Amino acid sequence: MKEQTRLVHSTMIGLETMQNKAITIFGGSGDLTYRKLLPAMYNLHVLDQLDEDFKIIGLGRRDYTTEDYIEIARGWMKEHSRKKYVEKVFNEFAQRITYFKIDISNEDEYARLQEFYIDKEIKEHIYYYAVAPEMFLTVTNGLKKYCSKNKAKVIIEKPFGANLENASKLNNKLAEFFGQDEIYHIDHYLGKEMIQNILSVRFNNAIFKGIWNKDFIESVQITAAESVGVGTRAGYYDKSGAMKDMIQNHLLQVLSIVAMEKPTGTSMYKEQVELLKSLKPITNIEDNLVMGQYDGYLEESNIAPDSKTETYVALKVEIDNERWQKVPFFIRTGKKLATRESQVVIKFKAENDAPQNMLIIKIQPTEGIYLKFNAKKPGTANDLQEVSMDFCQSCILENRLNTPEAYERLLYACLVNDRMLFSQWDQIVASWNYINDILEKYHSSGAKLYTYDQDSMGPKEAYKLTDWILDLE
């Protein structure tokens, strides 16, 4: 198709031939698929990043026809695709889509799925596990039993396992079928534009490159605040909590990018792993961790009435290496907070009793960079005033149109075998080791689970860790 609506994707890498390939989405009628995965694939279609024969197969139990499924997807696409919805373009995109009704918990149903693949002459597969973690092994066993001759790779949504022991068993089973190099652990935070921009800010600016260390930086804050509650994810969330849902994967990944050494090549995997292994174990829970639960959580649907699950975490972390010795990293996340905003705050040490310089990398919903520094106040001898520079990347229409969504960027990376933006097994092990140690110490210490008001910024006790910064505007 030659529509003028197609834009040149400046961040995409070279396109490989994708004939006779397909992505099969387990959980094809779920919220993630409608909100994120299908819109991402639509965007790639708009940008001519998919071969003409590339197919999209949505699996589910619901009694849909392919036509029913496409119409549901159409409604979601109009609302959630960043690229402009064009009826003719969507109709062309819809020709890629097939809905396949299947009970994925029944291994023998996978025989029908393999027959479908053979009939459609699909040669290479991407399996996307957009289902509950407890279904991962069942799906893998079904594929291994009937689809083992397929050339395939798999994309796994977080959380990967409920703990390190469970994650290890799952990884071993997946590796038996796919091979370790064909397992893509997706973390959509790594696909966000401003997370990627952290690397540019750190390593391509002389004003920051030489001072990104303990001699000049007083502290670092990483915040992922959510205004929503648990919603339809209550069943999963009550077993997981904020620590496993957000800290163990998303925010430790962000921390590793902020703090790691400069990558020596195109991959940052080695540097991230080394950083995660350098996280200093927490010895005093009371002084380093605050957990909370929002008022009203126990009344949510599908939540245990006596649940002790945390919906808020504030954590003080230190890194045991030369660059960051004794620099505190503060991480917080929570649901039902006063705002939805994710950001990284770099607080520099004060000079001559002047106000501290501050760098804020805004991740979402606003994407941009904010820098606060000091200048002489006009008309005075040497009185200082705080001034700022504020770059709002997402305020520029061209940027919004040309910047890929996180899932769009990550799905394409998987298609072309680019693993840089995906978590790898060593990273997952290091993250689980660190988080398991914290949770064991928290539960054995008898530390309090605080209650906080909805539309607040969490338990007031979290401010004993640091003076949290959210937005200086």
C-alpha positions in Angstrom: 0.0 0.0 0.0 1.2 3.5 -0.8 -0.9 5.7 1.5 0.7 9.0 2.4 -0.2 8.3 6.0 2.8 6.1 6.2 5.8 7.6 7.9 9.5 6.8 7.8 10.4 5.2 11.1 13.6 6.9 12.0 14.5 4.5 14.9 13.8 1.2 13.1 16.7 -1.0 12.1 17.1 -2.8 8.7 14.0 -4.8 7.7 14.5 -8.5 7.2 12.4 -10.6 4.8 9.4 -11.9 6.7 7.7 -14.2 4.3 5.7 -17.2 5.8 6.1 -15.8 9.3 3.4 -15.2 11.9 2.9 -14.1 15.4 0.5 -16.2 17.5 -0.9 -14.4 20.6 -1.9 -16.7 23.4 -4.5 -14.5 25.2 -5.6 -13.0 21.9 -8.9 -11.7 23.3 -7.3 -10.2 26.4 -6.9 -6.6 27.4 -3.2 -6.5 26.6 -3.8 -7.7 23.1 -6.5 -5.2 22.3 -4.8 -2.2 24.0 -1.2 -2.7 23.1 -0.3 -5.6 20.8 -2.7 -5.2 17.9 -2.3 -1.4 17.8 1.5 -2.0 17.8 1.2 -4.4 14.9 -1.1 -2.0 13.1 1.5 0.7 13.4 4.2 -1.6 12.0 1.8 -2.3 9.1 1.3 1.4 8.5 5.1 1.9 8.4 5.6 -1.0 5.9 7.6 -2.9 8.5 5.8 -6.2 7.9 6.1 -8.3 4.9 3.0 -8.7 2.7 2.5 -12.3 3.9 3.0 -11.8 7.6 0.1 -13.1 9.7 -1.4 -12.3 13.1 -3.2 -15.1 14.9 -5.2 -14.4 18.0 -6.0 -17.4 20.2 -8.8 -17.5 22.7 -11.7 -19.5 24.2 -14.4 -17.0 23.2 -16.8 -18.1 20.5 -15.8 -15.5 18.0 -15.5 -15.7 14.2 -12.5 -14.0 12.7 -14.9 -11.3 11.5 -16.2 -10.7 15.1 -12.6 -10.5 16.3 -11.6 -8.0 13.7 -14.6 -5.7 14.5 -13.7 -5.7 18.2 -10.1 -5.0 17.3 -11.2 -2.1 15.0 -12.9 -0.4 17.9 -9.9 -0.6 20.1 -7.6 0.5 17.3 -9.5 3.7 16.8 -8.9 4.5 20.5 -5.4 3.2 21.2 -3.2 3.4 18.0 -0.9 6.4 18.0 -0.9 6.4 14.2 -3.9 7.9 12.5 -6.7 5.4 12.0 -7.6 5.1 8.4 -10.4 2.8 7.4 -8.9 1.6 4.2 -5.5 0.9 5.9 -7.1 -1.0 8.7 -9.1 -3.1 6.3 -5.8 -4.1 4.6 -4.3 -4.7 8.0 -7.2 -6.9 9.0 -6.4 -9.3 6.1 -3.5 -10.4 8.2 -5.6 -11.4 11.2 -7.2 -14.8 12.0 -9.0 -15.7 15.2 -8.5 -19.3 16.3 -10.7 -20.7 19.1 -8.8 -23.0 21.4 -8.7 -24.1 25.0 -5.0 -23.6 25.6 -5.2 -25.6 28.9 -5.9 -28.7 26.8 -2.6 -30.0 25.3 -4.4 -32.1 22.7 -6.0 -28.9 21.2 -2.5 -28.0 20.0 -2.8 -30.7 17.3 -5.5 -28.6 15.6 -3.3 -25.5 15.9 -0.4 -27.3 14.2 -2.8 -28.4 11.4 -3.8 -24.7 11.0 -0.1 -23.7 10.7 0.5 -26.4 8.0 -2.6 -25.3 6.1 -1.5 -21.7 6.1 2.1 -22.7 5.2 3.6 -20.8 8.1 7.3 -21.5 8.3 8.5 -19.4 11.2 6.7 -18.5 14.4 6.7 -16.0 17.2 4.6 -17.1 20.1 3.5 -14.4 22.4 2.5 -15.4 25.9 -0.1 -12.8 26.9 -1.6 -15.0 29.5 -1.3 -15.5 33.2 2.1 -16.8 34.3 0.7 -20.0 35.6 -0.3 -20.9 32.0 3.3 -20.6 30.6 4.2 -24.2 31.3 0.9 -25.6 30.0 1.3 -23.6 26.7 4.9 -24.7 26.3 4.0 -28.4 26.9 1.3 -28.2 24.3 3.6 -26.6 21.7 6.4 -29.1 22.5 4.0 -32.0 22.0 2.5 -31.0 18.7 4.5 -28.0 17.3 8.1 -29.0 18.0 9.1 -29.0 14.3 8.3 -25.3 14.0 11.1 -22.8 13.8 10.0 -20.5 16.7 10.8 -18.0 19.3 8.8 -16.8 22.2 8.0 -13.5 23.9 7.3 -13.8 27.6 5.4 -11.1 29.5 6.4 -10.3 33.1 6.3 -11.4 35.8 8.6 -14.3 35.0 7.9 -16.7 37.8 6.6 -16.0 41.3 10.1 -16.3 42.7 13.6 -17.4 41.6 12.9 -21.1 42.1 9.8 -21.0 40.1 11.4 -18.8 37.4 14.3 -21.2 37.1 12.0 -24.2 36.5 10.1 -22.2 33.9 13.2 -21.0 32.2 14.6 -24.6 32.0 11.4 -25.9 30.4 11.2 -23.0 27.9 14.9 -23.5 27.0 14.2 -27.2 26.2 11.8 -26.2 23.5 12.9 -22.8 22.2 16.6 -22.6 23.2 17.8 -19.8 25.4 18.6 -17.4 22.6 15.0 -17.7 21.3 13.4 -16.6 24.6 12.5 -12.8 24.6 11.6 -11.5 28.1 9.6 -8.4 27.3 9.7 -5.4 29.6 7.8 -2.5 28.0 9.7 0.0 30.1 12.8 -0.7 28.1 10.9 0.2 24.9 9.9 3.6 26.2 11.5 6.5 24.3 12.8 8.4 27.4 14.3 5.2 28.9 16.4 4.9 25.7 17.2 8.6 26.0 18.9 8.1 29.3 21.8 6.6 27.4 22.1 9.6 25.1 21.9 12.0 28.0 24.6 10.1 30.0 27.1 9.3 27.3 26.7 12.0 24.7 26.9 15.1 26.8 30.2 16.3 28.2 28.4 18.2 31.0 27.0 15.0 32.4 29.4 12.3 31.3 32.2 13.3 33.6 30.0 14.0 36.7 27.8 10.9 36.6 29.3 9.5 39.9 29.5 9.8 43.7 31.7 12.9 43.6 29.0 15.1 42.1 25.6 13.3 42.5 24.0 13.3 45.9 21.1 10.9 45.2 18.9 9.4 42.5 15.1 9.0 42.6 13.1 6.7 40.3 9.3 7.1 40.5 6.5 5.2 38.8 3.3 6.6 40.1 -0.1 5.2 39.0 -3.5 6.9 39.5 -5.4 3.7 38.8 -6.2 0.8 41.1 -5.8 -2.9 40.5 -8.9 -3.0 38.1 -9.3 -6.2 36.2 -5.8 -7.4 37.3 -6.9 -7.9 40.9 -6.6 -11.7 40.8 -3.0 -11.6 39.6 -2.0 -8.5 41.6 -3.1 -9.8 44.9 -0.7 -12.7 44.5 2.1 -10.5 43.3 2.0 -7.0 44.8 3.9 -3.9 43.9 7.4 -5.3 44.7 7.1 -8.1 42.2 4.9 -6.3 39.7 7.0 -3.2 39.3 10.2 -3.1 41.3 11.6 -6.6 40.4 11.4 -5.9 36.7 10.6 -2.5 35.4 12.3 -0.2 38.0 15.4 -2.3 38.6 15.8 -2.3 34.8 15.6 1.5 34.8 18.0 1.7 37.7 20.5 -0.5 35.9 20.4 1.8 32.8 20.8 4.9 35.0 23.8 3.5 36.9 25.6 1.0 34.7 29.0 1.6 33.1 29.1 2.6 29.5 28.5 -0.3 27.2 31.5 -1.3 25.1 29.4 -2.3 22.1 25.8 -2.3 20.8 24.6 -4.4 23.7 24.2 -3.2 27.3 23.4 -6.6 28.7 26.8 -7.2 30.4 26.9 -3.8 32.1 23.3 -4.2 33.3 24.0 -7.6 34.8 27.1 -6.3 36.6 25.2 -3.4 38.0 22.3 -5.6 39.3 24.8 -7.9 40.9 26.4 -4.9 42.7 23.2 -4.0 44.5 24.0 -3.9 48.2 21.9 -6.2 50.4 19.6 -4.4 52.8 20.3 -5.2 56.4 17.9 -2.8 58.2 14.4 -3.1 56.7 12.9 -0.3 58.9 15.4 2.3 57.6 15.2 1.3 53.9 11.7 0.1 53.0 8.2 1.4 53.4 5.3 -0.7 52.1 1.7 0.4 51.9 -1.8 -0.6 50.8 -4.4 2.0 49.6 -7.5 2.5 51.6 -10.3 0.5 49.9 -8.1 -2.2 48.4 -9.7 -4.9 50.5 -13.1 -3.9 49.1 -11.9 -4.4 45.5 -13.4 -7.4 43.5 -11.3 -10.6 43.7 -9.2 -9.4 46.6 -8.9 -11.5 49.7 -10.6 -9.7 52.6 -7.5 -10.1 54.8 -5.0 -9.4 52.1 -1.6 -8.1 53.2 -0.5 -7.4 49.6 1.3 -4.1 49.1 0.1 -1.6 46.5 2.9 0.8 47.3 6.7 0.4 47.8 9.3 3.0 48.7 12.8 1.6 48.7 16.3 2.9 49.5 19.0 1.1 47.5 22.8 1.4 47.4 25.3 0.1 44.9 28.5 -1.5 46.0 30.9 -0.2 43.4 33.5 2.5 42.9 31.3 4.8 40.9 28.3 4.9 43.3 29.7 4.2 46.8 27.3 5.6 49.4 25.0 7.3 46.9 21.4 6.4 47.8 19.0 5.4 45.0 15.4 5.8 46.0 12.7 3.8 44.2 9.0 4.2 44.7 5.9 3.0 42.9 2.2 2.8 43.9 -1.4 2.6 42.8 -4.2 5.0 43.5 -1.8 7.9 43.8 -2.6 11.5 43.2 -1.0 11.4 39.7 0.2 9.2 36.9 3.8 10.0 36.3 7.1 8.1 35.8 10.4 9.9 36.0 14.1 9.8 37.1 15.5 12.6 39.3 19.2 13.2 39.5 20.0 15.5 42.5 23.5 16.9 42.3 25.5 18.0 45.3 25.2 21.6 46.4 28.0 24.1 45.6 28.9 26.9 48.0 25.5 26.6 49.8 23.7 27.3 46.5 20.4 25.5 45.7 21.1 22.0 44.3 21.2 21.4 40.5 18.6 18.9 39.4 18.1 16.8 36.2 14.7 15.2 35.7 14.1 12.7 32.9 10.3 12.5 32.4 9.3 9.1 31.1 5.5 9.2 31.0 2.9 10.6 30.4 5.0 13.6 29.4 8.3 12.8 27.7 11.1 15.2 28.2 14.1 16.5 30.1 14.1 19.2 32.8 17.3 20.8 34.1 17.3 23.2 37.1 20.5 25.3 37.8 21.6 28.6 39.3 22.2 32.0 37.7 22.8 35.5 39.0 19.6 37.5 39.7 19.6 40.6 37.4 20.2 43.8 39.2 22.0 42.3 42.2 25.7 41.9 43.0 25.7 38.1 43.3 22.3 37.0 44.5 21.4 33.7 42.9 18.1 32.6 41.4 17.0 29.1 40.3 16.4 28.9 36.5 15.4 26.0 34.4 15.5 24.5 30.9 12.5 22.3 30.0 12.4 20.2 26.8 9.0 18.6 26.2 9.6 16.0 23.6 6.0 14.7 23.5 4.6 18.2 23.1 5.9 18.3 19.5 3.4 16.8 17.0 6.1 15.4 14.7 7.7 13.6 17.6 4.4 12.1 18.7 3.8 10.8 15.2 7.3 9.4 14.6 8.1 8.0 18.0 7.2 4.3 18.2 5.1 3.0 21.1 7.0 0.7 23.5 5.4 -2.4 22.2 5.8 -1.4 18.6 9.5 -0.9 19.1 9.9 -4.2 21.0 7.8 -6.4 18.7 9.8 -5.1 15.7 13.1 -5.8 17.6 12.0 -9.4 18.1 11.1 -9.8 14.5 14.6 -8.8 13.4 16.3 -10.7 16.2 17.5 -7.6 18.1 17.8 -8.6 21.8 19.2 -5.4 23.2 15.9 -4.2 24.6 14.9 -7.5 26.2 15.8 -8.7 29.6 18.0 -11.8 29.7 18.1 -14.7 32.1 21.1 -13.5 34.1 19.4 -10.2 34.7 16.3 -11.9 35.9 18.3 -14.1 38.3 20.1 -11.1 39.7 16.8 -9.1 40.1 15.0 -12.1 41.8 17.9 -12.7 44.2 17.8 -9.1 45.3 14.0 -8.8 45.7 13.7 -12.3 47.4 16.2 -11.2 50.0 14.2 -8.0 50.7 10.9 -9.8 50.9 12.2 -12.5 53.3 13.7 -9.9 55.6 10.5 -7.7 55.4 8.2 -10.6 56.4 10.5 -11.9 59.1 11.0 -8.4 60.6 7.3 -7.9 61.3 7.5 -4.5 59.6 4.2 -2.6 59.3 2.1 -2.5 56.2 0.8 1.1 56.2 -2.5 2.3 54.9 -2.6 5.4 52.7 -5.4 7.5 51.3 -6.4 7.2 47.7 -5.3 10.3 45.6 -2.4 10.9 48.0 1.2 10.3 47.2 1.4 7.2 49.5 2.2 6.7 53.1 3.6 9.7 54.9 6.2 7.4 56.4 7.9 7.1 53.0 9.1 10.6 53.5 11.5 9.4 56.2 13.5 7.9 53.4 13.9 11.1 51.4 12.3 14.3 50.2 10.6 12.9 47.2 10.5 15.0 44.1 7.7 14.5 41.6 7.3 17.6 39.4 9.0 21.0 39.6 6.7 22.7 37.1 
